[in-house]
Amino acid sequence: MAKVVFYEKPGCVGNARQKALLIASGHELEVRNLLSETWTPETLRPFFGSKPIPEWFNASSPKVKAGAIDLAALTENSALAMMIEDPLLIRRPLMQAGDRRESGFDQTLVDAWIGLRPTEAPITDRCAME
């Protein structure tokens, strides 16, 4: 199957479920700490593809939940600068297989991209603690 570079927040229950599904589906993971990675606009931007800027952000981040950030008013450059300064804002996981990069965990998209075994309940990028 695929070799996947998987950027996670260590201890995140949702990321643990996502990793378990990827491994059970036969993928090899290279797990990295999203929070301690040295991000630049050039290394972070490709993970978001053509998604609208608000979808780049972790909806469970305290700053986003509190409404402290006006996601609709952000430019690409300002969004990237904020996420580089505070990686908790980055929607996770970030994944790379080959030349393709993705943010978040959309089970249907990941299945079409690299293949996943079926699950009884959907596995998403929503915070498991909510």
TAJONOR-V580525 format. One record per pair of residues at least 12 apart in sequence whose C-alpha atoms are under 7 Angstrom apart, sorted by the first residue. I is the first residue (numbers start at 0). J is the second residue. D is the distance in Angstrom with one decimal. If there is no record, write none. Layout:
i | j | d
I | J | D
I | J | D
This chain:
i | j | d
0 | 25 | 5.8
0 | 26 | 5.2
1 | 26 | 5.1
1 | 27 | 6.3
1 | 96 | 6.5
1 | 113 | 6.4
2 | 26 | 5.9
2 | 27 | 4.7
2 | 28 | 5.9
2 | 96 | 5.9
3 | 26 | 6.9
3 | 27 | 6.1
3 | 28 | 4.9
3 | 29 | 6.1
3 | 94 | 6.4
3 | 95 | 5.5
3 | 96 | 4.7
4 | 28 | 5.9
4 | 29 | 4.7
4 | 30 | 6.0
4 | 94 | 5.5
4 | 95 | 5.0
4 | 96 | 6.5
5 | 28 | 6.4
5 | 29 | 6.0
5 | 30 | 4.8
5 | 31 | 6.0
5 | 92 | 6.6
5 | 93 | 6.0
5 | 94 | 4.7
5 | 95 | 6.8
6 | 30 | 6.0
6 | 31 | 4.7
6 | 32 | 5.6
6 | 33 | 4.8
6 | 92 | 5.5
6 | 93 | 5.0
6 | 94 | 6.2
7 | 31 | 6.3
7 | 32 | 5.3
7 | 33 | 5.1
7 | 91 | 6.5
7 | 92 | 5.3
8 | 32 | 6.0
8 | 33 | 5.7
8 | 34 | 6.4
9 | 32 | 6.5
12 | 127 | 6.1
13 | 124 | 6.5
13 | 126 | 6.0
13 | 127 | 5.4
14 | 92 | 6.7
17 | 122 | 6.7
21 | 115 | 6.7
24 | 115 | 5.2
24 | 116 | 5.2
34 | 86 | 5.4
34 | 87 | 6.9
38 | 83 | 5.9
39 | 83 | 6.8
40 | 79 | 5.9
45 | 100 | 6.4
46 | 93 | 6.6
46 | 100 | 4.7
46 | 101 | 4.7
46 | 102 | 5.5
47 | 101 | 6.2
47 | 102 | 5.9
52 | 75 | 6.8
53 | 70 | 5.3
53 | 71 | 6.6
55 | 89 | 6.4
55 | 90 | 5.6
56 | 88 | 5.4
56 | 89 | 5.0
56 | 90 | 4.7
57 | 88 | 5.2
57 | 89 | 5.3
57 | 90 | 3.9
57 | 91 | 6.8
59 | 126 | 6.4
60 | 87 | 6.1
60 | 88 | 5.7
90 | 102 | 6.2
90 | 103 | 5.6
91 | 103 | 4.7
91 | 124 | 6.8
92 | 104 | 6.5
103 | 124 | 5.6
104 | 123 | 5.3
104 | 124 | 4.9
105 | 123 | 5.9
106 | 122 | 6.3
106 | 123 | 6.4
